Every structure is written in C-alpha cells, then in structure tokens.
Amino acid sequence: MRIYCSACGYPKTTCLCPYVITSDAPAKIVILQHHREVSHAKNTARLVSLGLRNTILVSGRTAEDFSQIASEIDLKTSALIYPGDKSRSIESAAFTAHVPRTLIFLDGSWRQAYALYSQLPWLSALPQWCFNHAPESDYTIRHTTQPNSLSTLEAVAYTLKTGYAFNTAPLLALQSALQNSWQGPAHHRR
C-alpha cells in the first residue's frame, strides 16, 4: 500500500514538496477538469494548484458539477484559454489591451476538453484566446496526437508569461520535478 504526502498528494517516494514554490498569479486561475483526469498521476492541473495559491480546480462529470463556479465567473473580466473558432491570439496586442482578471483553462485530453466546452454553454460567452506561437512541450510523460499540444501547466505558464510578464520558472520546475521522479512505464514517455 502506497503512503501519500498529505501536502502535495503524491506518493511519499516521489513527494514534490521540496520543489513547490508558491506564489500568487497576476490573475485568478480557474481549471475545469474532466472527471477522468482527477486520478491521473501525470495530472499537471494539480501541480498548478500547488504552485499558484489563487488557483481554483473544479472537477466534474456533468454541467451541474460546474454550476457553482459558473455562478462566480464575471463574464466582463474573465477569459477562456481555448483554441475555438472565436479565439484570438494571446500574443496579440488585443490581449494586453484587455487583460483578464480570471483565466479559465480546460484540463483533459483534447476530446475531453471539447466535451467540457460543449457541455458548458456559459464558456462560449467568454472572450476566448489561443496560442499562435507557443513553445514546444517539454512534458514527455504523456502522449498526444495533436501537434503543438501543451500540458495544462505549460498552458497556464505560457499565458501568464506572455500576457502578464509573470515569472513562470517555478511552475515549469515543478513539472520537471514530476517528470524526473516519474516511476511509471518507460513507454509512457514521448
């Protein structure tokens, strides 16, 4: 039976506490997580909530599971980071002209993220932003067939660095620590 760290939630043998440097992001981070992602050991949304105090992580299966957070979102000061048809480039001057106070991310595979987006119609009322020049992902312990895919942590970090000039090195170091301590099968690596 595995013993888990009460602080970071990872097994004691791979505890990430020594690598956690907490700070407050310049915007509130809201991560809507597909229910199938909750128990994944490679879940980077959990890392975001460890590294950024002003992160809200909400997991669910139905629209009702997200109704509380939906009622708290101010449509005028929030934005969805998602590559939809209405998305504009976060690298553009338009983003810095209307910097959101709350950033919403969808956590899951591309299929799961699309399912969340489709299931939660209030998301389409938000301004939407995407990445045109995101860096290549350094997250090698999770597979994806989509080009230019970032982990949730990398998407949060890129948004904060690009749109707010925020130092994201501690967040990215936390993801590296997770990968370095990964004890799963080698075939999980890209």
Secondary structure as the mmCIF struct_conf table of DSSP 4:
data_model
#
loop_
_struct_conf.conf_type_id
_struct_conf.id
_struct_conf.beg_label_comp_id
_struct_conf.beg_label_asym_id
_struct_conf.beg_label_seq_id
_struct_conf.end_label_comp_id
_struct_conf.end_label_asym_id
_struct_conf.end_label_seq_id
STRN STRN1 TYR A 4 TYR A 4
TURN_TY1_P TURN_TY1_P1 SER A 6 CYS A 8
BEND BEND1 TYR A 10 TYR A 10
STRN STRN2 PRO A 11 PRO A 11
HELX_RH_3T_P HELX_RH_3T_P1 LYS A 12 THR A 14
HELX_RH_3T_P HELX_RH_3T_P2 CYS A 17 TYR A 19
STRN STRN3 SER A 23 SER A 23
BEND BEND2 PRO A 26 ALA A 27
STRN STRN4 LYS A 28 HIS A 34
HELX_RH_3T_P HELX_RH_3T_P3 HIS A 35 GLU A 37
TURN_TY1_P TURN_TY1_P2 VAL A 38 SER A 39
TURN_TY1_P TURN_TY1_P3 ALA A 41 LYS A 42
HELX_RH_AL_P HELX_RH_AL_P1 THR A 44 GLY A 51
STRN STRN5 LEU A 52 LEU A 52
TURN_TY1_P TURN_TY1_P4 ARG A 53 ASN A 54
STRN STRN6 THR A 55 GLY A 60
BEND BEND3 ARG A 61 THR A 62
HELX_RH_3T_P HELX_RH_3T_P4 ALA A 63 PHE A 66
HELX_RH_AL_P HELX_RH_AL_P2 SER A 67 GLU A 72
TURN_TY1_P TURN_TY1_P5 LEU A 75 THR A 77
STRN STRN7 SER A 78 ILE A 81
TURN_TY1_P TURN_TY1_P6 ASP A 85 LYS A 86
STRN STRN8 ARG A 88 SER A 89
TURN_TY1_P TURN_TY1_P7 ILE A 90 GLU A 91
BEND BEND4 SER A 92 SER A 92
HELX_RH_AL_P HELX_RH_AL_P3 ALA A 93 ALA A 97
TURN_TY1_P TURN_TY1_P8 HIS A 98 HIS A 98
BEND BEND5 ARG A 101 ARG A 101
STRN STRN9 THR A 102 ASP A 107
BEND BEND6 GLY A 108 GLY A 108
HELX_RH_AL_P HELX_RH_AL_P4 TRP A 110 GLN A 119
HELX_RH_3T_P HELX_RH_3T_P5 PRO A 121 ALA A 125
BEND BEND7 LEU A 126 LEU A 126
STRN STRN10 GLN A 128 CYS A 130
BEND BEND8 ASN A 132 HIS A 133
HELX_LH_PP_P HELX_LH_PP_P1 ALA A 134 SER A 137
BEND BEND9 ILE A 141 ARG A 142
BEND BEND10 THR A 145 GLN A 146
TURN_TY1_P TURN_TY1_P9 PRO A 147 ASN A 148
HELX_RH_AL_P HELX_RH_AL_P5 THR A 152 TYR A 164
HELX_RH_AL_P HELX_RH_AL_P6 ALA A 169 ASN A 180
TURN_TY1_P TURN_TY1_P10 SER A 181 SER A 181
BEND BEND11 GLY A 184 GLY A 184
HELX_RH_3T_P HELX_RH_3T_P6 ALA A 186 HIS A 188
#
